[in-house]
Amino acid sequence: MGYNSEQWYSRIANRSDITNGVTHLTKPSFNIKNLTDEDEINQLATENLIEILKDRVIRGSTTEKGFIVGKTPAVCFQDVPFYSLIQNIEHERQRRSANPNERYRYCGVGIAFFKPYIFRKGGRPVFYDQIEIAKKLLPQDQHWRIVNFDISDHNKIIDWTHEREWRLPIELKFELNKTHILLYNQFC
């Protein structure tokens, strides 16, 4: 059963747990392991966002720079309502405070797009499973869609399902009039 656009938007408008958009959160464009001031981190991430907007492109993360499986870089998005996005941003901030040496993932600076726009560009929901199992289920050229998920060991839980992640292979070239900018301030 399919919806037309009007029915789809109406369905979303009547739910608080789904959205019609996806959000790419960014971070400073260089290693900030010793940086702990959130205002400074957000300022540097904003400078990175300005460069993204000038270039009109978001380049995909890789296995080396991110959590991408396989050889194809991918741009990552969260498919969550804004209240959930704020919860995810706060969780990342608290995680960094408790463990400054952990890999820096994102902060409260980003860019959002309507879901159909990203879908037409090739973006898709990710495939959550243990990596080796998922590699057997998806063709190699789709491994960029795999996100490790393993809750079998209660001492080593790997679960990113709260992000409801979407990915787009290689990079996203976009038009400025298709964007929504996010600048988060935890004190507002």
Short mmCIF file of the C-alpha atoms (twelve columns), coordinates in Angstrom:
data_MODEL
# 
_entry.id   MODEL 
# 
loop_
_atom_site.group_PDB 
_atom_site.id 
_atom_site.type_symbol 
_atom_site.label_atom_id 
_atom_site.label_alt_id 
_atom_site.label_comp_id 
_atom_site.label_asym_id 
_atom_site.label_seq_id 
_atom_site.Cartn_x 
_atom_site.Cartn_y 
_atom_site.Cartn_z 
_atom_site.pdbx_PDB_model_num 
ATOM 1   C CA . MET A 1   0.000  0.000   0.000  1 
ATOM 2   C CA . GLY A 2   1.383  3.379   -0.936 1 
ATOM 3   C CA . TYR A 3   0.561  6.948   0.035  1 
ATOM 4   C CA . ASN A 4   0.463  10.019  -2.141 1 
ATOM 5   C CA . SER A 5   2.580  12.950  -0.897 1 
ATOM 6   C CA . GLU A 6   -0.326 14.670  0.831  1 
ATOM 7   C CA . GLN A 7   -1.289 11.488  2.711  1 
ATOM 8   C CA . TRP A 8   2.333  10.815  3.642  1 
ATOM 9   C CA . TYR A 9   2.865  14.324  5.055  1 
ATOM 10  C CA . SER A 10  -0.463 14.081  6.903  1 
ATOM 11  C CA . ARG A 11  0.599  10.771  8.431  1 
ATOM 12  C CA . ILE A 12  3.883  12.300  9.608  1 
ATOM 13  C CA . ALA A 13  2.139  15.420  10.968 1 
ATOM 14  C CA . ASN A 14  0.008  13.211  13.196 1 
ATOM 15  C CA . ARG A 15  2.947  11.346  14.729 1 
ATOM 16  C CA . SER A 16  5.615  12.601  17.147 1 
ATOM 17  C CA . ASP A 17  8.044  9.734   16.539 1 
ATOM 18  C CA . ILE A 18  8.617  10.094  12.778 1 
ATOM 19  C CA . THR A 19  9.749  12.892  10.521 1 
ATOM 20  C CA . ASN A 20  9.846  13.885  6.866  1 
ATOM 21  C CA . GLY A 21  13.520 14.826  6.983  1 
ATOM 22  C CA . VAL A 22  16.993 13.581  7.751  1 
ATOM 23  C CA . THR A 23  19.784 15.519  9.453  1 
ATOM 24  C CA . HIS A 24  23.543 15.428  8.933  1 
ATOM 25  C CA . LEU A 25  25.340 16.602  12.075 1 
ATOM 26  C CA . THR A 26  28.860 17.826  11.652 1 
ATOM 27  C CA . LYS A 27  31.939 18.436  13.757 1 
ATOM 28  C CA . PRO A 28  35.147 20.440  13.503 1 
ATOM 29  C CA . SER A 29  37.108 19.483  10.415 1 
ATOM 30  C CA . PHE A 30  40.240 18.465  12.331 1 
ATOM 31  C CA . ASN A 31  41.190 16.321  15.340 1 
ATOM 32  C CA . ILE A 32  39.982 17.983  18.547 1 
ATOM 33  C CA . LYS A 33  40.854 15.345  21.151 1 
ATOM 34  C CA . ASN A 34  42.176 17.893  23.640 1 
ATOM 35  C CA . LEU A 35  39.346 20.376  23.138 1 
ATOM 36  C CA . THR A 36  36.647 20.283  25.823 1 
ATOM 37  C CA . ASP A 37  34.920 23.678  25.570 1 
ATOM 38  C CA . GLU A 38  31.555 22.980  23.890 1 
ATOM 39  C CA . ASP A 39  31.185 26.577  22.658 1 
ATOM 40  C CA . GLU A 40  34.559 26.358  20.929 1 
ATOM 41  C CA . ILE A 41  33.719 22.932  19.479 1 
ATOM 42  C CA . ASN A 42  30.419 24.282  18.121 1 
ATOM 43  C CA . GLN A 43  32.184 27.370  16.710 1 
ATOM 44  C CA . LEU A 44  34.674 25.166  14.849 1 
ATOM 45  C CA . ALA A 45  31.848 22.888  13.655 1 
ATOM 46  C CA . THR A 46  29.985 25.976  12.404 1 
ATOM 47  C CA . GLU A 47  33.064 26.986  10.418 1 
ATOM 48  C CA . ASN A 48  33.053 23.477  8.905  1 
ATOM 49  C CA . LEU A 49  29.341 23.828  8.101  1 
ATOM 50  C CA . ILE A 50  30.003 27.161  6.356  1 
ATOM 51  C CA . GLU A 51  32.587 25.434  4.145  1 
ATOM 52  C CA . ILE A 52  30.062 22.688  3.362  1 
ATOM 53  C CA . LEU A 53  27.517 25.340  2.377  1 
ATOM 54  C CA . LYS A 54  30.053 27.215  0.235  1 
ATOM 55  C CA . ASP A 55  31.061 24.005  -1.566 1 
ATOM 56  C CA . ARG A 56  27.458 22.713  -1.674 1 
ATOM 57  C CA . VAL A 57  28.747 19.232  -0.968 1 
ATOM 58  C CA . ILE A 58  28.972 16.869  1.999  1 
ATOM 59  C CA . ARG A 59  31.760 14.380  1.502  1 
ATOM 60  C CA . GLY A 60  31.268 10.873  2.823  1 
ATOM 61  C CA . SER A 61  33.040 9.391   5.803  1 
ATOM 62  C CA . THR A 62  35.283 6.365   5.370  1 
ATOM 63  C CA . THR A 63  36.295 3.368   7.437  1 
ATOM 64  C CA . GLU A 64  39.373 5.326   8.580  1 
ATOM 65  C CA . LYS A 65  37.539 8.553   9.468  1 
ATOM 66  C CA . GLY A 66  34.187 7.157   10.536 1 
ATOM 67  C CA . PHE A 67  32.265 3.967   11.062 1 
ATOM 68  C CA . ILE A 68  31.677 3.018   7.433  1 
ATOM 69  C CA . VAL A 69  31.901 -0.644  6.415  1 
ATOM 70  C CA . GLY A 70  33.436 -1.403  3.037  1 
ATOM 71  C CA . LYS A 71  35.344 0.691   0.535  1 
ATOM 72  C CA . THR A 72  32.608 3.171   -0.430 1 
ATOM 73  C CA . PRO A 73  32.512 6.417   1.594  1 
ATOM 74  C CA . ALA A 74  29.075 7.448   2.827  1 
ATOM 75  C CA . VAL A 75  27.332 10.568  4.119  1 
ATOM 76  C CA . CYS A 76  25.463 9.848   7.358  1 
ATOM 77  C CA . PHE A 77  22.082 11.233  8.428  1 
ATOM 78  C CA . GLN A 78  19.771 10.745  11.382 1 
ATOM 79  C CA . ASP A 79  16.091 10.084  10.697 1 
ATOM 80  C CA . VAL A 80  14.752 11.338  14.032 1 
ATOM 81  C CA . PRO A 81  12.479 14.166  15.214 1 
ATOM 82  C CA . PHE A 82  14.237 17.235  16.577 1 
ATOM 83  C CA . TYR A 83  13.593 16.314  20.224 1 
ATOM 84  C CA . SER A 84  15.393 12.999  19.607 1 
ATOM 85  C CA . LEU A 85  18.179 14.785  17.761 1 
ATOM 86  C CA . ILE A 86  18.702 16.984  20.835 1 
ATOM 87  C CA . GLN A 87  18.799 13.880  23.048 1 
ATOM 88  C CA . ASN A 88  21.425 12.327  20.753 1 
ATOM 89  C CA . ILE A 89  23.516 15.519  20.757 1 
ATOM 90  C CA . GLU A 90  23.382 15.697  24.551 1 
ATOM 91  C CA . HIS A 91  24.326 12.023  24.835 1 
ATOM 92  C CA . GLU A 92  27.373 12.619  22.607 1 
ATOM 93  C CA . ARG A 93  28.358 15.671  24.684 1 
ATOM 94  C CA . GLN A 94  28.096 13.694  27.930 1 
ATOM 95  C CA . ARG A 95  29.975 10.750  26.402 1 
ATOM 96  C CA . ARG A 96  32.820 13.070  25.359 1 
ATOM 97  C CA . SER A 97  32.932 14.613  28.841 1 
ATOM 98  C CA . ALA A 98  33.230 11.189  30.457 1 
ATOM 99  C CA . ASN A 99  35.677 9.767   27.874 1 
ATOM 100 C CA . PRO A 100 37.711 12.530  26.167 1 
ATOM 101 C CA . ASN A 101 39.797 9.985   24.209 1 
ATOM 102 C CA . GLU A 102 36.818 8.445   22.387 1 
ATOM 103 C CA . ARG A 103 36.347 9.125   18.688 1 
ATOM 104 C CA . TYR A 104 34.518 12.397  18.138 1 
ATOM 105 C CA . ARG A 105 31.326 11.786  16.141 1 
ATOM 106 C CA . TYR A 106 29.242 14.972  15.954 1 
ATOM 107 C CA . CYS A 107 27.911 17.995  17.801 1 
ATOM 108 C CA . GLY A 108 24.844 20.240  17.568 1 
ATOM 109 C CA . VAL A 109 25.651 21.840  14.228 1 
ATOM 110 C CA . GLY A 110 24.198 20.429  11.063 1 
ATOM 111 C CA . ILE A 111 22.142 20.510  7.936  1 
ATOM 112 C CA . ALA A 112 18.788 18.852  7.262  1 
ATOM 113 C CA . PHE A 113 17.012 17.812  4.071  1 
ATOM 114 C CA . PHE A 114 13.603 16.432  3.210  1 
ATOM 115 C CA . LYS A 115 13.704 12.659  3.057  1 
ATOM 116 C CA . PRO A 116 12.412 12.342  -0.551 1 
ATOM 117 C CA . TYR A 117 15.242 14.635  -1.733 1 
ATOM 118 C CA . ILE A 118 17.896 12.403  -0.137 1 
ATOM 119 C CA . PHE A 119 16.127 9.253   -1.375 1 
ATOM 120 C CA . ARG A 120 16.176 10.549  -4.980 1 
ATOM 121 C CA . LYS A 121 19.918 11.248  -4.573 1 
ATOM 122 C CA . GLY A 122 20.532 7.603   -3.562 1 
ATOM 123 C CA . GLY A 123 20.271 7.821   0.233  1 
ATOM 124 C CA . ARG A 124 18.799 4.822   2.019  1 
ATOM 125 C CA . PRO A 125 18.140 3.584   5.548  1 
ATOM 126 C CA . VAL A 126 21.043 1.588   6.924  1 
ATOM 127 C CA . PHE A 127 21.082 -2.130  7.651  1 
ATOM 128 C CA . TYR A 128 21.597 -2.826  11.365 1 
ATOM 129 C CA . ASP A 129 23.198 -6.197  12.108 1 
ATOM 130 C CA . GLN A 130 26.480 -7.812  13.066 1 
ATOM 131 C CA . ILE A 131 28.921 -6.825  10.325 1 
ATOM 132 C CA . GLU A 132 29.871 -10.335 9.190  1 
ATOM 133 C CA . ILE A 133 26.231 -11.435 8.984  1 
ATOM 134 C CA . ALA A 134 25.216 -8.275  7.108  1 
ATOM 135 C CA . LYS A 135 28.071 -8.705  4.614  1 
ATOM 136 C CA . LYS A 136 26.591 -12.092 3.663  1 
ATOM 137 C CA . LEU A 137 23.148 -10.556 3.108  1 
ATOM 138 C CA . LEU A 138 24.079 -7.426  1.158  1 
ATOM 139 C CA . PRO A 139 26.105 -7.230  -2.042 1 
ATOM 140 C CA . GLN A 140 29.596 -5.769  -1.606 1 
ATOM 141 C CA . ASP A 141 28.633 -2.516  -3.352 1 
ATOM 142 C CA . GLN A 142 26.013 -1.964  -0.591 1 
ATOM 143 C CA . HIS A 143 28.295 -2.522  2.431  1 
ATOM 144 C CA . TRP A 144 28.313 1.250   3.046  1 
ATOM 145 C CA . ARG A 145 24.771 0.711   4.403  1 
ATOM 146 C CA . ILE A 146 25.891 -1.637  7.203  1 
ATOM 147 C CA . VAL A 147 25.925 -0.368  10.787 1 
ATOM 148 C CA . ASN A 148 27.287 -2.755  13.377 1 
ATOM 149 C CA . PHE A 149 24.612 -3.929  15.826 1 
ATOM 150 C CA . ASP A 150 25.403 -6.492  18.494 1 
ATOM 151 C CA . ILE A 151 23.654 -6.744  21.857 1 
ATOM 152 C CA . SER A 152 24.690 -10.333 22.567 1 
ATOM 153 C CA . ASP A 153 27.386 -9.474  25.146 1 
ATOM 154 C CA . HIS A 154 26.060 -7.390  28.050 1 
ATOM 155 C CA . ASN A 155 29.608 -6.053  28.626 1 
ATOM 156 C CA . LYS A 156 30.041 -4.836  25.055 1 
ATOM 157 C CA . ILE A 157 26.748 -3.481  23.662 1 
ATOM 158 C CA . ILE A 158 26.929 -1.983  20.160 1 
ATOM 159 C CA . ASP A 159 23.638 -0.266  19.382 1 
ATOM 160 C CA . TRP A 160 23.213 2.906   17.291 1 
ATOM 161 C CA . THR A 161 19.565 2.288   16.420 1 
ATOM 162 C CA . HIS A 162 18.563 5.469   18.283 1 
ATOM 163 C CA . GLU A 163 19.931 7.414   15.277 1 
ATOM 164 C CA . ARG A 164 17.666 5.649   12.749 1 
ATOM 165 C CA . GLU A 165 20.513 6.243   10.372 1 
ATOM 166 C CA . TRP A 166 20.350 6.837   6.650  1 
ATOM 167 C CA . ARG A 167 23.416 6.890   4.432  1 
ATOM 168 C CA . LEU A 168 24.182 8.124   0.951  1 
ATOM 169 C CA . PRO A 169 27.184 6.740   -0.973 1 
ATOM 170 C CA . ILE A 170 30.244 8.860   -1.877 1 
ATOM 171 C CA . GLU A 171 29.021 12.445  -1.345 1 
ATOM 172 C CA . LEU A 172 25.966 14.657  -1.429 1 
ATOM 173 C CA . LYS A 173 25.971 17.531  -3.895 1 
ATOM 174 C CA . PHE A 174 23.032 19.741  -2.958 1 
ATOM 175 C CA . GLU A 175 21.235 22.960  -3.808 1 
ATOM 176 C CA . LEU A 176 21.169 25.613  -1.072 1 
ATOM 177 C CA . ASN A 177 17.401 26.058  -1.365 1 
ATOM 178 C CA . LYS A 178 16.972 22.399  -0.311 1 
ATOM 179 C CA . THR A 179 18.686 22.846  3.058  1 
ATOM 180 C CA . HIS A 180 17.684 23.599  6.615  1 
ATOM 181 C CA . ILE A 181 20.492 24.711  8.941  1 
ATOM 182 C CA . LEU A 182 20.706 23.566  12.572 1 
ATOM 183 C CA . LEU A 183 22.639 25.432  15.232 1 
ATOM 184 C CA . TYR A 184 22.077 23.945  18.672 1 
ATOM 185 C CA . ASN A 185 22.607 25.780  21.953 1 
ATOM 186 C CA . GLN A 186 22.058 23.643  25.037 1 
ATOM 187 C CA . PHE A 187 21.302 26.735  27.145 1 
ATOM 188 C CA . CYS A 188 18.404 28.083  25.086 1 
# 
